[in-house]
């Protein structure tokens, strides 16, 4: 069954402006469709830097003059799907953090079941919204590490990126705050 909702993938380097761009698109989609804005936060408040980044994102959304419902869901994102309707706009920020949380959860192994679980969760969200926007970090251009875990993480993220882009309506790469359309058309 082909999805009737729209999916937009946004990637870029750390602090490239991709979250701000994603929030702008989500707001525009919300205004156009009269849909509710939902922010699915995968980050855990694990240290001072992460706490500050989360607080910055929260302030940015508060100052956007739009109401955002925030859902903190560091794992098992599909569990949230029943909370949304066909008019909702979902912003998942971010896939790399979600993968990290899933990968390092006790007794989890980087295998096809983990990939399938994340893809299924994305599918469940997409089935229950108007637009799903997924933000991820572009780490695949970094130098190759001689560390099996880092290589496994990069491989898994690469598989997820390829799948999401293949099913997305649009894909953007954000470089230094400039979004570059890589797939789809602008509307």
Helices and strands as residue ranges (DSSP letters): E 6-12, H 18-33, E 37-41, H 48-62, E 68-72, G 77-83, E 89-93, H 95-103, H 112-127, E 131-137, H 148-167, E 170-175, E 178-183
